[in-house]
Every structure is written in C-alpha cells, then in structure tokens.
Amino acid sequence: MESRPEAEAIDRAIAAHRDYLLLVADRSMAPALKAKEGASDLVQEAMLAAHRASGRTRFGDRPPSELRSWLRRLLLNRVARAARRYSGTQKRQLAREFSIDAEIDRESIAGSLAIDQTSPGGIASRREEEARIRSALDRLPDRLRAAVLWRHRDGLHFDEIGRRLGCSDVAARKLWLRGLDQLHREFASGEAPVD
C-alpha cells in the first residue's frame, strides 16, 4: 500500500493531465455523441478510475509518458463505451435524432403554413388551406415564387438562392421577403381563392 505523500503525488500527476484528456475526448467523440455525453464527464470518469487503480499500479519509477498513455487508454475506453451505450438502444439511438430547425426548413411551405389538425374536418380544412397557399404561390411573379419555394421547401440559404437567381444574397433575401409580404397581404385581404 502507498504512503499518503505517494498517493497525493499520483493524484497531482493524474490531475495535471486533465487538459490533455479533455482535448483527447473532444477529438475522439463524434458530434452526435457530444450532444449526449459531455467530454468533461468522461474525463472525470477516467480520472476517477485512474485514482482507484493507482494503488495497484506503480508509476513512481516510470516515465510520465506511461501515465499519460495509460490515462488516454482509460479515457478512450470510456468514450467507446458511451458510443456503444447510445448507439445500441432504440430510445437513445443517435440516428433517430434530428434538429427541429432543420426539419422545419425541409417542410413544404404549404405544409408549414397550414395548421395541423387531426379531425376529418380539420384534415379537409388543412387541404383547402394548402390549396389556397399553392394557388397564391402560383400567382407570385416567378422570381418571388422561386425565392420563397427555394427557401421554405428546399431549405436553401440566401447565398445559394442569389446564385440561382443571378443576384446577391441580400437581393435574394429581399425577394423572399417581398414574396412573403405579398402572400401575407393576399391572405389578410381574403383574396386567395382556391383554383
């Protein structure tokens, strides 16, 4: 068994590697895993395991690089275990997660502007509203309609919309805003009949 000063020296040596271990954890964790598990939590687990095993492992007469290598191995084992834990279950499956913002951008403009109702009457009402939106979109000038559809249906950024329309990203944003404004005015005045 180690003496108290020896144990404290090992604890200090382990703690001195915290920043290095955080860097290793950050580089070895996939972005999806980072969303589920904090790098600092895994580093803390590895350091705790190292502290518990320090009584069975002698590092006093070995080079510091061995301690560093051992700590890195402890950490990478915890990263791999966390990745298996989250990828192996349906409830925590990383592939099932999605960004709400990204999902909204991918929806069609008609679907995203219409109210979602589940009753048969609500479904019919939604279909009528979607038809009104499509009809109103068809009446927009070509460049305004393209800007609105590319932004809402296809999720394009303004720089790509501008490139497609042969204008700047600022001009593309203004076209998109004018298109939305025209749609809003048409619906506010009740002039959006179903074709």
DRENPA-3360 file (N, C-alpha, C; in nm, 2 decimals, always signed):
BEGIN
1 = MESRPEAE = +0.08/-0.12/+0.00/+0.00/+0.00/+0.00/+0.09/+0.12/+0.00 ~ +0.04/+0.23/-0.07/+0.12/+0.35/-0.08/+0.11/+0.44/+0.04 ~ +0.21/+0.52/+0.06/+0.20/+0.61/+0.17/+0.12/+0.73/+0.12 ~ +0.08/+0.81/+0.22/-0.01/+0.93/+0.19/+0.06/+1.03/+0.09 ~ +0.19/+1.06/+0.11/+0.26/+1.15/+0.02/+0.27/+1.10/-0.12 ~ +0.29/+0.96/-0.13/+0.30/+0.90/-0.26/+0.16/+0.91/-0.33 ~ +0.05/+0.88/-0.26/-0.08/+0.89/-0.32/-0.12/+1.03/-0.36 ~ -0.08/+1.13/-0.28/-0.10/+1.27/-0.32/-0.02/+1.30/-0.45;
9 = AIDRAIAA = +0.10/+1.25/-0.46/+0.18/+1.28/-0.58/+0.12/+1.22/-0.70 ~ +0.06/+1.10/-0.69/+0.00/+1.04/-0.80/-0.13/+1.11/-0.84 ~ -0.21/+1.15/-0.74/-0.33/+1.23/-0.76/-0.29/+1.36/-0.84 ~ -0.19/+1.43/-0.80/-0.15/+1.55/-0.87/-0.10/+1.52/-1.01 ~ -0.03/+1.41/-1.03/+0.01/+1.37/-1.16/-0.11/+1.34/-1.25 ~ -0.21/+1.28/-1.20/-0.33/+1.25/-1.27/-0.40/+1.38/-1.31 ~ -0.42/+1.46/-1.21/-0.49/+1.59/-1.23/-0.42/+1.68/-1.33 ~ -0.29/+1.67/-1.34/-0.21/+1.75/-1.43/-0.24/+1.72/-1.58;
17 = HRDYLLLV = -0.30/+1.60/-1.60/-0.33/+1.56/-1.74/-0.47/+1.59/-1.78 ~ -0.55/+1.66/-1.70/-0.69/+1.69/-1.73/-0.71/+1.76/-1.86 ~ -0.63/+1.87/-1.88/-0.65/+1.94/-2.01/-0.62/+1.86/-2.13 ~ -0.51/+1.78/-2.12/-0.48/+1.69/-2.23/-0.59/+1.59/-2.25 ~ -0.65/+1.53/-2.15/-0.76/+1.44/-2.16/-0.88/+1.50/-2.22 ~ -0.91/+1.62/-2.18/-1.02/+1.70/-2.24/-1.00/+1.71/-2.39 ~ -0.88/+1.74/-2.44/-0.85/+1.75/-2.58/-0.87/+1.62/-2.65 ~ -0.82/+1.51/-2.59/-0.83/+1.38/-2.65/-0.98/+1.34/-2.66;
25 = ADRSMAPA = -1.06/+1.37/-2.55/-1.20/+1.34/-2.56/-1.27/+1.42/-2.66 ~ -1.24/+1.55/-2.67/-1.31/+1.63/-2.77/-1.28/+1.58/-2.91 ~ -1.16/+1.54/-2.94/-1.12/+1.50/-3.08/-1.17/+1.36/-3.11 ~ -1.19/+1.28/-3.01/-1.23/+1.14/-3.03/-1.38/+1.11/-3.03 ~ -1.46/+1.21/-2.99/-1.60/+1.20/-2.98/-1.67/+1.25/-3.10 ~ -1.76/+1.17/-3.16/-1.84/+1.21/-3.27/-1.93/+1.33/-3.23 ~ -1.97/+1.42/-3.32/-2.06/+1.53/-3.28/-2.19/+1.48/-3.22 ~ -2.25/+1.37/-3.27/-2.37/+1.32/-3.22/-2.35/+1.27/-3.08;
33 = LKAKEGAS = -2.24/+1.21/-3.05/-2.21/+1.16/-2.91/-2.19/+1.28/-2.82 ~ -2.13/+1.39/-2.87/-2.11/+1.51/-2.78/-2.24/+1.57/-2.74 ~ -2.34/+1.55/-2.82/-2.48/+1.60/-2.78/-2.53/+1.52/-2.67 ~ -2.49/+1.40/-2.65/-2.55/+1.31/-2.55/-2.46/+1.30/-2.42 ~ -2.33/+1.31/-2.44/-2.24/+1.29/-2.33/-2.13/+1.40/-2.33 ~ -2.11/+1.46/-2.22/-2.01/+1.56/-2.21/-1.87/+1.50/-2.20 ~ -1.77/+1.57/-2.27/-1.63/+1.53/-2.27/-1.58/+1.53/-2.13 ~ -1.62/+1.64/-2.05/-1.56/+1.65/-1.92/-1.61/+1.54/-1.82;
41 = DLVQEAML = -1.73/+1.49/-1.85/-1.78/+1.38/-1.77/-1.70/+1.25/-1.79 ~ -1.67/+1.23/-1.92/-1.59/+1.11/-1.95/-1.45/+1.12/-1.89 ~ -1.39/+1.24/-1.90/-1.26/+1.27/-1.84/-1.26/+1.24/-1.69 ~ -1.37/+1.29/-1.63/-1.38/+1.27/-1.48/-1.39/+1.13/-1.45 ~ -1.46/+1.05/-1.53/-1.48/+0.91/-1.50/-1.34/+0.84/-1.52 ~ -1.27/+0.88/-1.62/-1.13/+0.82/-1.64/-1.04/+0.85/-1.53 ~ -1.04/+0.98/-1.49/-0.95/+1.02/-1.38/-0.99/+0.95/-1.25 ~ -1.12/+0.92/-1.22/-1.16/+0.85/-1.10/-1.11/+0.71/-1.11;
49 = AAHRASGR = -1.13/+0.64/-1.23/-1.08/+0.51/-1.24/-0.93/+0.50/-1.22 ~ -0.86/+0.60/-1.27/-0.71/+0.60/-1.25/-0.68/+0.62/-1.11 ~ -0.75/+0.70/-1.04/-0.73/+0.72/-0.89/-0.75/+0.59/-0.82 ~ -0.86/+0.52/-0.85/-0.89/+0.40/-0.78/-0.79/+0.29/-0.81 ~ -0.73/+0.29/-0.93/-0.63/+0.19/-0.97/-0.49/+0.23/-0.93 ~ -0.47/+0.35/-0.88/-0.34/+0.40/-0.86/-0.27/+0.32/-0.75 ~ -0.34/+0.26/-0.66/-0.28/+0.17/-0.55/-0.23/+0.04/-0.61 ~ -0.28/+0.00/-0.72/-0.24/-0.13/-0.78/-0.13/-0.11/-0.89;
57 = TRFGDRPP = -0.12/+0.02/-0.93/-0.03/+0.05/-1.04/+0.08/+0.14/-0.99 ~ +0.20/+0.11/-1.02/+0.32/+0.19/-0.97/+0.37/+0.27/-1.09 ~ +0.36/+0.41/-1.07/+0.41/+0.50/-1.17/+0.52/+0.58/-1.12 ~ +0.56/+0.56/-1.00/+0.67/+0.65/-0.94/+0.80/+0.63/-1.01 ~ +0.83/+0.51/-1.05/+0.96/+0.49/-1.11/+0.95/+0.48/-1.27 ~ +0.84/+0.51/-1.32/+0.82/+0.50/-1.47/+0.82/+0.64/-1.53 ~ +0.84/+0.65/-1.66/+0.84/+0.79/-1.72/+0.70/+0.84/-1.72 ~ +0.68/+0.97/-1.72/+0.55/+1.04/-1.72/+0.47/+1.00/-1.85;
65 = SELRSWLR = +0.53/+0.97/-1.96/+0.46/+0.93/-2.08/+0.38/+0.80/-2.06 ~ +0.42/+0.71/-1.97/+0.34/+0.59/-1.95/+0.21/+0.62/-1.87 ~ +0.22/+0.72/-1.78/+0.10/+0.76/-1.71/+0.00/+0.82/-1.81 ~ +0.06/+0.91/-1.89/-0.02/+0.98/-1.99/-0.09/+0.88/-2.09 ~ -0.02/+0.78/-2.13/-0.07/+0.68/-2.22/-0.17/+0.59/-2.15 ~ -0.15/+0.56/-2.03/-0.25/+0.48/-1.95/-0.38/+0.56/-1.93 ~ -0.37/+0.69/-1.90/-0.49/+0.77/-1.88/-0.56/+0.79/-2.01 ~ -0.49/+0.80/-2.12/-0.55/+0.82/-2.25/-0.63/+0.69/-2.29;
73 = RLLLNRVA = -0.57/+0.57/-2.26/-0.64/+0.45/-2.28/-0.76/+0.43/-2.20 ~ -0.76/+0.47/-2.07/-0.88/+0.47/-1.98/-0.99/+0.56/-2.04 ~ -0.95/+0.68/-2.09/-1.05/+0.77/-2.14/-1.11/+0.71/-2.27 ~ -1.03/+0.66/-2.36/-1.08/+0.61/-2.49/-1.17/+0.49/-2.47 ~ -1.14/+0.41/-2.37/-1.23/+0.30/-2.33/-1.37/+0.36/-2.29 ~ -1.37/+0.47/-2.22/-1.50/+0.53/-2.17/-1.57/+0.59/-2.29 ~ -1.50/+0.65/-2.38/-1.56/+0.71/-2.50/-1.63/+0.60/-2.58 ~ -1.55/+0.49/-2.60/-1.61/+0.38/-2.68/-1.73/+0.32/-2.61;
81 = RAARRYSG = -1.73/+0.31/-2.48/-1.84/+0.25/-2.40/-1.96/+0.35/-2.42 ~ -1.94/+0.48/-2.41/-2.05/+0.57/-2.43/-2.11/+0.57/-2.57 ~ -2.03/+0.55/-2.67/-2.07/+0.54/-2.80/-2.16/+0.41/-2.82 ~ -2.11/+0.31/-2.76/-2.19/+0.18/-2.77/-2.33/+0.20/-2.70 ~ -2.32/+0.26/-2.58/-2.44/+0.28/-2.50/-2.55/+0.35/-2.57 ~ -2.51/+0.46/-2.64/-2.61/+0.54/-2.71/-2.65/+0.49/-2.85 ~ -2.56/+0.41/-2.91/-2.60/+0.36/-3.05/-2.67/+0.23/-3.04 ~ -2.67/+0.16/-2.93/-2.72/+0.03/-2.92/-2.87/+0.03/-2.87;
89 = TQKRQLAR = -2.93/+0.14/-2.84/-3.07/+0.13/-2.79/-3.16/+0.22/-2.88 ~ -3.28/+0.17/-2.90/-3.38/+0.25/-2.98/-3.40/+0.39/-2.92 ~ -3.43/+0.39/-2.79/-3.47/+0.51/-2.73/-3.36/+0.62/-2.74 ~ -3.23/+0.58/-2.73/-3.12/+0.67/-2.73/-3.04/+0.67/-2.86 ~ -3.10/+0.61/-2.96/-3.03/+0.59/-3.09/-3.00/+0.73/-3.15 ~ -2.88/+0.76/-3.17/-2.84/+0.89/-3.22/-2.89/+0.92/-3.36 ~ -2.91/+0.82/-3.44/-2.96/+0.84/-3.58/-3.10/+0.88/-3.58 ~ -3.18/+0.86/-3.47/-3.32/+0.89/-3.47/-3.34/+1.04/-3.43;
97 = EFSIDAEI = -3.23/+1.11/-3.39/-3.24/+1.25/-3.35/-3.23/+1.34/-3.47 ~ -3.30/+1.45/-3.47/-3.29/+1.55/-3.58/-3.30/+1.69/-3.52 ~ -3.25/+1.78/-3.59/-3.27/+1.92/-3.55/-3.41/+1.97/-3.59 ~ -3.47/+2.03/-3.49/-3.61/+2.09/-3.52/-3.60/+2.19/-3.62 ~ -3.50/+2.28/-3.62/-3.48/+2.39/-3.71/-3.46/+2.33/-3.85 ~ -3.38/+2.23/-3.87/-3.35/+2.17/-4.00/-3.48/+2.10/-4.05 ~ -3.56/+2.04/-3.97/-3.68/+1.98/-4.01/-3.78/+2.08/-4.06 ~ -3.80/+2.19/-3.99/-3.89/+2.30/-4.03/-3.85/+2.35/-4.17;
105 = DRESIAGS = -3.72/+2.37/-4.19/-3.67/+2.42/-4.32/-3.71/+2.33/-4.43 ~ -3.71/+2.20/-4.41/-3.73/+2.10/-4.51/-3.88/+2.08/-4.55 ~ -3.97/+2.12/-4.46/-4.11/+2.11/-4.49/-4.15/+2.20/-4.61 ~ -4.25/+2.16/-4.68/-4.30/+2.24/-4.79/-4.37/+2.37/-4.72 ~ -4.37/+2.47/-4.80/-4.42/+2.60/-4.74/-4.57/+2.58/-4.71 ~ -4.64/+2.51/-4.80/-4.78/+2.48/-4.78/-4.80/+2.41/-4.65 ~ -4.73/+2.30/-4.63/-4.74/+2.22/-4.51/-4.70/+2.30/-4.38 ~ -4.60/+2.38/-4.39/-4.55/+2.45/-4.27/-4.64/+2.57/-4.24;
113 = LAIDQTSP = -4.71/+2.63/-4.33/-4.80/+2.74/-4.30/-4.94/+2.69/-4.26 ~ -4.98/+2.57/-4.30/-5.11/+2.52/-4.27/-5.12/+2.47/-4.12 ~ -5.23/+2.48/-4.06/-5.25/+2.44/-3.92/-5.27/+2.29/-3.92 ~ -5.20/+2.22/-3.83/-5.21/+2.07/-3.82/-5.33/+2.04/-3.73 ~ -5.43/+1.98/-3.79/-5.55/+1.93/-3.71/-5.57/+1.79/-3.75 ~ -5.63/+1.71/-3.65/-5.64/+1.57/-3.68/-5.78/+1.52/-3.71 ~ -5.88/+1.60/-3.68/-6.02/+1.55/-3.71/-6.04/+1.55/-3.86 ~ -6.14/+1.47/-3.91/-6.16/+1.47/-4.05/-6.19/+1.61/-4.11;
121 = GGIASRRE = -6.27/+1.69/-4.03/-6.29/+1.82/-4.08/-6.17/+1.91/-4.08 ~ -6.08/+1.88/-3.98/-5.95/+1.95/-3.98/-5.86/+1.92/-4.09 ~ -5.86/+1.79/-4.13/-5.78/+1.75/-4.24/-5.83/+1.81/-4.37 ~ -5.97/+1.81/-4.39/-6.02/+1.88/-4.51/-5.99/+2.03/-4.51 ~ -6.00/+2.09/-4.39/-5.97/+2.23/-4.38/-5.82/+2.26/-4.42 ~ -5.73/+2.17/-4.37/-5.59/+2.18/-4.40/-5.57/+2.17/-4.55 ~ -5.63/+2.07/-4.61/-5.61/+2.05/-4.75/-5.66/+2.18/-4.83 ~ -5.77/+2.24/-4.79/-5.82/+2.36/-4.85/-5.72/+2.47/-4.83;
129 = EEARIRSA = -5.66/+2.48/-4.71/-5.57/+2.59/-4.69/-5.44/+2.57/-4.77 ~ -5.39/+2.44/-4.78/-5.28/+2.41/-4.86/-5.30/+2.45/-5.01 ~ -5.43/+2.42/-5.06/-5.46/+2.45/-5.20/-5.46/+2.60/-5.22 ~ -5.51/+2.68/-5.12/-5.51/+2.82/-5.12/-5.36/+2.88/-5.13 ~ -5.28/+2.81/-5.05/-5.14/+2.86/-5.05/-5.07/+2.83/-5.18 ~ -5.10/+2.71/-5.24/-5.04/+2.67/-5.37/-5.09/+2.77/-5.47 ~ -5.22/+2.80/-5.47/-5.27/+2.89/-5.57/-5.21/+3.03/-5.55 ~ -5.19/+3.08/-5.43/-5.13/+3.21/-5.41/-4.99/+3.21/-5.46;
137 = LDRLPDRL = -4.92/+3.10/-5.43/-4.78/+3.09/-5.48/-4.77/+3.09/-5.63 ~ -4.87/+3.03/-5.70/-4.87/+3.03/-5.84/-4.89/+3.17/-5.90 ~ -4.96/+3.25/-5.82/-4.98/+3.39/-5.87/-4.86/+3.48/-5.85 ~ -4.77/+3.44/-5.77/-4.65/+3.53/-5.74/-4.57/+3.54/-5.87 ~ -4.50/+3.65/-5.89/-4.40/+3.66/-6.00/-4.30/+3.55/-5.99 ~ -4.24/+3.51/-6.10/-4.15/+3.39/-6.10/-4.04/+3.40/-6.00 ~ -3.97/+3.52/-5.99/-3.85/+3.53/-5.91/-3.89/+3.53/-5.76 ~ -4.01/+3.59/-5.72/-4.05/+3.59/-5.59/-4.09/+3.45/-5.55;
145 = RAAVLWRH = -4.16/+3.38/-5.64/-4.21/+3.24/-5.61/-4.09/+3.15/-5.59 ~ -3.99/+3.16/-5.68/-3.87/+3.08/-5.67/-3.79/+3.11/-5.54 ~ -3.78/+3.23/-5.50/-3.71/+3.26/-5.37/-3.79/+3.20/-5.25 ~ -3.92/+3.22/-5.25/-4.00/+3.16/-5.14/-3.99/+3.01/-5.14 ~ -4.01/+2.94/-5.25/-4.00/+2.80/-5.25/-3.86/+2.74/-5.22 ~ -3.76/+2.80/-5.28/-3.63/+2.75/-5.25/-3.59/+2.77/-5.11 ~ -3.64/+2.88/-5.04/-3.61/+2.90/-4.90/-3.68/+2.80/-4.81 ~ -3.82/+2.79/-4.84/-3.90/+2.71/-4.75/-3.91/+2.56/-4.78;
153 = RDGLHFDE = -3.93/+2.53/-4.91/-3.94/+2.39/-4.95/-3.80/+2.32/-4.95 ~ -3.70/+2.39/-5.01/-3.57/+2.33/-5.03/-3.47/+2.36/-4.92 ~ -3.50/+2.46/-4.84/-3.41/+2.49/-4.73/-3.28/+2.56/-4.77 ~ -3.28/+2.63/-4.88/-3.16/+2.69/-4.93/-3.13/+2.81/-4.86 ~ -3.00/+2.84/-4.85/-2.96/+2.97/-4.79/-2.96/+3.08/-4.89 ~ -2.96/+3.20/-4.85/-2.98/+3.32/-4.94/-2.87/+3.33/-5.04 ~ -2.75/+3.29/-5.00/-2.64/+3.30/-5.10/-2.66/+3.20/-5.22 ~ -2.72/+3.08/-5.19/-2.75/+2.99/-5.30/-2.87/+3.04/-5.38;
161 = IGRRLGCS = -2.97/+3.09/-5.31/-3.08/+3.15/-5.39/-3.04/+3.26/-5.48 ~ -2.95/+3.35/-5.42/-2.90/+3.46/-5.50/-2.82/+3.41/-5.62 ~ -2.74/+3.30/-5.60/-2.66/+3.25/-5.71/-2.75/+3.19/-5.82 ~ -2.86/+3.13/-5.78/-2.95/+3.07/-5.88/-3.03/+3.18/-5.95 ~ -3.06/+3.29/-5.89/-3.13/+3.40/-5.95/-3.04/+3.50/-6.01 ~ -2.91/+3.49/-6.00/-2.82/+3.58/-6.06/-2.82/+3.71/-5.99 ~ -2.83/+3.71/-5.85/-2.82/+3.83/-5.77/-2.75/+3.81/-5.64 ~ -2.73/+3.91/-5.56/-2.66/+3.89/-5.43/-2.75/+3.82/-5.33;
169 = DVAARKLW = -2.69/+3.78/-5.22/-2.76/+3.72/-5.12/-2.86/+3.82/-5.05 ~ -2.82/+3.94/-5.04/-2.90/+4.05/-4.99/-3.03/+4.07/-5.08 ~ -3.00/+4.07/-5.21/-3.12/+4.09/-5.30/-3.21/+3.97/-5.30 ~ -3.15/+3.85/-5.28/-3.23/+3.72/-5.27/-3.32/+3.73/-5.14 ~ -3.26/+3.78/-5.04/-3.34/+3.79/-4.91/-3.46/+3.89/-4.93 ~ -3.43/+4.00/-5.00/-3.53/+4.10/-5.02/-3.64/+4.04/-5.11 ~ -3.61/+3.96/-5.21/-3.71/+3.90/-5.30/-3.79/+3.80/-5.21 ~ -3.73/+3.73/-5.13/-3.80/+3.63/-5.04/-3.90/+3.71/-4.95;
177 = LRGLDQLH = -3.85/+3.82/-4.89/-3.94/+3.90/-4.80/-4.05/+3.96/-4.88 ~ -4.03/+4.01/-5.00/-4.14/+4.07/-5.08/-4.24/+3.96/-5.11 ~ -4.19/+3.84/-5.15/-4.28/+3.73/-5.17/-4.37/+3.69/-5.06 ~ -4.31/+3.68/-4.94/-4.38/+3.65/-4.82/-4.48/+3.77/-4.79 ~ -4.44/+3.89/-4.80/-4.53/+4.00/-4.78/-4.65/+4.00/-4.87 ~ -4.62/+3.97/-5.00/-4.74/+3.96/-5.09/-4.83/+3.85/-5.06 ~ -4.78/+3.73/-5.02/-4.86/+3.62/-4.97/-4.94/+3.66/-4.85 ~ -4.88/+3.73/-4.75/-4.95/+3.77/-4.63/-5.06/+3.87/-4.66;
185 = REFASGEA = -5.03/+3.96/-4.75/-5.14/+4.06/-4.79/-5.25/+3.99/-4.85 ~ -5.23/+3.90/-4.94/-5.33/+3.82/-5.01/-5.42/+3.75/-4.92 ~ -5.36/+3.68/-4.82/-5.44/+3.61/-4.72/-5.51/+3.70/-4.62 ~ -5.45/+3.81/-4.59/-5.51/+3.90/-4.49/-5.64/+3.97/-4.56 ~ -5.63/+3.99/-4.69/-5.75/+4.05/-4.76/-5.85/+3.95/-4.80 ~ -5.82/+3.82/-4.79/-5.91/+3.71/-4.83/-5.91/+3.69/-4.97 ~ -5.81/+3.74/-5.05/-5.81/+3.73/-5.19/-5.73/+3.60/-5.24 ~ -5.73/+3.50/-5.17/-5.66/+3.38/-5.21/-5.76/+3.26/-5.24;
193 = PVD = -5.84/+3.28/-5.35/-5.93/+3.17/-5.38/-5.87/+3.04/-5.42 ~ -5.94/+2.93/-5.40/-5.89/+2.80/-5.45/-5.92/+2.80/-5.60 ~ -5.82/+2.76/-5.68/-5.84/+2.74/-5.82/-5.92/+2.62/-5.86;
% end
